[in-house]
Amino acid sequence: MAGTIRVEVVYALPEKQKLIAVEVPEGASMLDAVTASGIAEHFDGLDPARVSMGVFGKVEPNPAGRRLAEGERVEIYRPLKADPKSARRARARRASQG
């Protein structure tokens, strides 16, 4: 019989942050841990099946297939409000005009 591992799940908005430690079965995926944590219940509109996730700052393209190891932290990422390149260009344009 497989054991369990302890991982953390974290999500943050500018006005609210939440970190939840959860025990999941060995071999659990990132998506399994997020679901088991219940973190979506703390944030309106958070759909774990539709958000980007990563482990320790590294984006994972397939959260449902990425198996977790003891002590890892699953980070749920918010969508960007603006493309970083476009925002940088706009700031540079404003700076050169003023």
N, C-alpha and C positions, 0 to 999 in steps of 0.2 A: 504494500500500500504506500502510495506517495505521501510525502509530508507536506508541510506548508512553508511558505516564505513570507517575510514581512516586507512590504514596499510602501512607498508614499505616493499619494496622488495630490497634485496641486493645480489650482486655477486662480487667476487673479484678474480683477478689474481695477481700474484706478481707485475706486472707492471701497472695494471689498476684496479680501483675499481669503483663501481657505486651503489648508493642508490637512489631509486625512491619512493617517496610517492605517493600513489594512493588511490582514493576513489572507493570502490566497493559496490555492493548491500549487505545488510545484508544476511548472509547465504552463501556468496561466499566462494569457496574453495581456498586452497593455489594455486593450479594450475590456477584458475580463476584470482587471483591477479597477478600472474607472467605474464600471458598472457596479462592482461589489462595494465600492466606497460610498456610493450614493451621493456623490458630489453634485450631480446634476440637479438634485432636489434643492440645493442651496442657491442656484442661479437660474433665474427665469430665462427660458429660451435656449439653454445649453443642451445640445443634442450630441452625446458622445460619439454616435455613429457618423457624424458629419463634421467633426472638427479635426484640425491638425494636432498631432501629439508628438512628443519627443521624450528622450531620456537624457537628463543632465545637459540640456541645451542642444541636443542633436536631434533634428527632425527625423521621424521614422515614417517612411512612405506607406507602410502596411501595419498599422497598430494591431489589427486583429490577428496578424501572423507573427508578430514579434513577441517571443517568449521572454519573460522577466527573470531576473536573478535576484537573490536576497539583497535587500538594501537599496535597490534602485528607486529612483524617483520619476514617476510619470508626470510630465508637464503637459497641460492642455493649453494650446495656443489660441489666442483670439485672432480673428481675421484682421489684416491690416486695413486701416481706413483710407490710406493713400499709398500709392506705389512709391517706395523710397527714392528711386531715381527721379521720378517726376517732382516729388516734393523738394529734393535737393536743387533741381533745375529752377524751380519757381523761387526758392530762397535766393539763389544766385542772381536771378533776373531782377528781383526786388532790390537786392543790395547794390547792383550796378546802376539802378535807376535813382537811387536815393542818395 
